[in-house]
Amino acid sequence: MYKVKQIADMLGVETVVIHEKLIVLRDLLEAHIRRKNGVIYLDNEGYRLLSQEILKNVSVNNEGETDRTESLIASETVQYDDIRTDVMQMMDKISSLKQEINKCDMQIIREEEALNHYVEQMKINMERLKQSEADYFIKHYD
């Protein structure tokens, strides 16, 4: 979702131009517009449609390059930076989750070792108890 200001910056136009186009293209963009706390947002498809309409009207500058090209480069740069930021955040989260999983794995191993130790102690104690019972019966009933 893009704010009007972000769209204007990406396309290299004033926010007034964006608002004017939103009014003119209301029927085309209505399904792609969201309002939250007085801020207008446009989804990806709405941004694409709006930018096509705005960029149709961009004139060629003196050096033969178009403002459209510059706007597209700016737009792609902003989108690339946003995607890069999202990917970096996801990678950090994945790394953090891997560390948590490793901690849990180590805790499970320690718990299993402790459990195995207690099982062995129980077996030893059961053998001692059986031996004590046998000794008692031999001593008292023989």
N, C-alpha and C positions, 0 to 999 in steps of 0.2 A: 504494500500500500504506500502510495506517495502523497505527500502534502502538496498543496498548490505551490508553495514556495520552492519545494524541491524540484517540481516539474519545471517551473520557470527558470530556475538555475540550470537545470540539465539542458534545457532547450535554448538558453541564452536570451530569454525574453522577460519582459516585466510581468509581474503577477496579474496586472490589469488585463493583459492579453489573454492569460489563461482563464480568468474569470469571464471575460467576454466570450471566449470560445465555449466555455461550459454552458453559458446561456444559449448561444446560437445552436450548439450541438446537444441540447438537453435530451431530446428524444433518443439520440444515438448513444449517449453516455449514461443515461439514467440508471441502468442496471449495474454500472461500474463505479458509481459514486457512493461514498459513505460519509456520514457526518457524525462526528463525535466531539462533544464539548465545544461546539461552534467551529470546529476545524473540519475542512473538507478534505477527504482522501479519495484517491483514484486507484483502482486496482491495476494490475499489469496490463490487462487488455484495454482498459480505459486509457491508460497512459499511451499505449501503442496507437490507439485510434486518434487521440487528441494530438499526439506529436505528428502523426501523418498529416492531419489537417493544418497544423501550424507550419510544418516544414514545406508544404506545398507552396505557401505564399512567401517563402524566404527568397530574397533576391541575391544575385551574384555580386560579390564585392569586386573592387578594382583589380585585384591580383588574379582574378579568374577562379579563386576558391569560393565556395559558397558558404554562407552562414550556416546552411543546413549541415554541411560537413563538420564544421566546428561544433555545432550543437550535438550532432551525433557522437562525435569524439568525446565531448564533455559528458554526455549521457552515458556512454559506454564506460567511461572512466569511473563515474560515480557508481554505476551498477557493479563494475568489477571490484571497486573498493568495498562496497557493501557485501558482496559475495565473499570476498577474501576475509573480511572481518567475521562473517558468519562461520566460515570454514575454520578459521583459527579458534573461535570460541568452541566449536564442536570438537576440534582436536584436543583442546584443553580439557573439556568435559570428559572425553573418551579416556584421556590419560589419567584423569582423576578417578574415573570409574574402574580402570584397570588396577590402579593402586589399591582401591577399596576391595576389589575381588581378590587380589594377592593377600591382603591382610586377612580376609575371611578364610581363604584357603589355608593360611598358616595357622589360624585359630582352630580350624577343623582338624588339622593334623595334630596339634597339641592336645585337643580334646580326645581324639582317637587314641593317642599314645597314653593319656591318663586313664582312659577307660580300659585299655588293654592291660595296663599295670594293675588296676583294681581287680580285673578278672583273674589275672595270675595270682594275686594275693588271696582272692577268694578260694581258688583251687588249692593253694598251699594250706590255707586255714582249714578247708574241708578235709584235706588229708590228715592234718594234725588232729582235728576233732575225731575222725574215724580211728586214728591210732590211739588217742586218749580213751575213747570208748572201749576199744579192744583191750587195752591195758587194764582198764577198770574192771571189765568183766572177767578177765583172766585172774586178776588179783582177788576179786571178791567171790567168784563162783567156781574156782578150781579147787 
